[in-house]
Every structure is written in C-alpha cells, then in structure tokens.
Amino acid sequence: MTDILTIVAQREATSLTPALLNQIRNAVRGAPPVVLSAGEAADIPLSVPLDPAALHQALGDKPIDAIVTKSRGRRKALLIADMDSTIITGETLDELAGHAGIGERIAAITRRAMNGELDFKAALRERVAMLKGLDLAALESTWQQVRLTQGAAELVATMRARGALTALVSGGFSFFTARVAARLGFDVHRSNLLLDDGARLTGQVAEPIRDRDSKLAALHELAAQRGVRLHATLAVGDGANDLDMIRAAGLGVAFHAKPVVASQARTRVEHADLRALLFAQGYPASAFVVSRWDRPGA
C-alpha cells in the first residue's frame, strides 16, 4: 500500500460515523480505517488507485475533505505558511484600510489580486498608497482585531515539537507577521515593511516587495537550510501569490482558497480547519501539542 486517503470532517457541521467511514472505505476499496480523531478524522490505506468519482459519490455534499498522501515520508520537516486568510482569519491590509474609511475599496483590489487577476506588486503599491497619512495607532488597533484560524496554534506547536522548521511568509506586513510569529512560535517570519515618518504611514512599502517568487524562493532556501528535499516540506496558503510554493512543496495545500488556487492545487482543504494538515501527516489528535493562544489578547 503506497497511498493513504485521509478523511477530515468539518467538526461543527458533521461527524465521521463508523457507518460513513465504512461506506467510504468500501467505495475506494481501502483497508480498515485508522481513526485519528473520533468523529473528525481517519486514515484509509489504499490498495488500488483512488477512484475520485467513487469517493465523490460516497462523500456526497457532506462538508468533508479528502487528502491523498504517500504512506512514506508523510511527516514533514518544514512548514511554510501564508498569514492572511490562512494562519489568521482575515486580511490585515483590508482591516487596516477600515480605519482609514476605505475598507471596501481596498478589499475589492485585494480580492482581485489574491485571485490572480492583478499584478501583486502593483496592487500592493496601489493599496498602500491609499493609506498615506494614516496614524500609526491604526496598526495596533488592527492587531487587536486579528484572530487566529482554528487549528493554527496546534499545527505550529505540533510540528515544532517534532523537530520541523516553521516559517510564516507573507505578502503582508512585518508589523503583523512579527506578532503572529511570536504568538504561535514560528521560527522564521518574512513579509513586507510599511514605511512611516514616525507618526503616520507615508503611503509607501519598502522594496523589494515579497511576492509569489519570494515565497517560492523561501521554500527552496529554508528546505536547504533544514537539509531536506522538497518532498519533505509542507506549504499552505489561499491566494494566487501562494500557488508556486504550494505546487513545489511535497504537501502543498490550498486552504479555503481562492478559485484560481483551488483549481490548480493537488491538495485542497475546503471545509476543515488547519488541524487537517496534521491529520494529513498521520498525526492522531492525541499527539497534538495544544497551545492556549487563540487570539492576540489571550
């Protein structure tokens, strides 16, 4: 058996009952399920190539994700993660813009950029220019609104505890990545720098701008630093600027992603939270390292 089918349910909406697991197992002609978290996640070893149509029929419209991995090398030595709408629930630039009264205008540009409809660098410069004159206090106010995605703390803590290098790479801003990285314990964080005059934003971002090329380069660099090949890496993100690193990683996950990313990624998580990335590596819930941090103010 060379492949493992990992089934992960959206915990708040449905449950993996023994009957449902048996139904899925029979549909894919797999071995008996190995429960990773009762009602939430299970591995089904595959003895024959997966039949996507049979799996789809067994799952129906239930909010359940299905991830296929090789049985060897499942546990990854490097985690590289996007920040906005991945490790945290929102887009910090859009929320920052809300303090300037232009949240919807900037959010519209963000949506197009994250779906690959606009050049990322040009779109970032345009949005930052619209924030010229914004008081620096708005950065701290925005930080207080940041919320971590469910499962983010467990993902980082568990992988670090198993010796993985963890990196937060973002097309956003260092004011936020530094704080998220410190809160969750990421080993590395890389992002863009908003420029200010000591009191207000200047409407500029420091060059060079970190974009999809920078994220892919970071994946290669950090894998070399960790001394592993790309098949031993995990990359996760939601936007077009994450697509290259998602494609290149051994386990590349489009997480609640924009359509252009979801359509091109080999692995998608559309329903479950970030715990799914641990289940996909074969970790049972009993092995998760739990962090008490679930929000900046905790």
C-alpha angles and dihedrals in degrees: 000000000000103000133059123202110209116198118199125181129207096252097213095051110037146000135229100236120191088250092054093047090051090049091052092045092053092047093055095035091236136156122266111299121258107217113225096176122005110254092356114063142008141168120230113193111220123221095180132036112283116263103215093195093053091048092049091051092050093050096043112177095327115134094249129131124215121204126183120204137164114263091232122067095012096144109075128218097206131045117192114181139182115230114211114070089356114059090014125036101236144040109262094202091054091048091047088052089055088068088057092050093246101095097127094046093053094040089058090056091045092054092053093045093049090050091053096250094120135040104265097220095047092046092050093050090048094051095045091049088058089060095059111138096019112146114249089234086076089069092060092044090052091049090056088058095052116114127190120237113251110267095020095111092048092047095054097038094048096047092046091049088055092052101262123146110237124204133182110207119180144170084215129082137299093229087071103030091054091055096043091047092050093046095051100031101246111173094217137022128187129179145124128299121233111214122225140171094232094273108037141021114268094211092248136107123210118256138272096049116217109235139151092301090053092050092051090047090051090053091054094042096048093044088054090046090051090046097238137119122245093261087069093058135092122205125183133182145129109221139072091258088062096053099090094052090044091054093047099047123092088238109023115180129195101207116204081325138186113266096257091054097042091051094054104036121097092217127040133184106195104156113020128068129248092287084081089074090060093046089050088059091052097256114147117219089249088067095053118116105225121215123198092216111104101145138017094256095050 
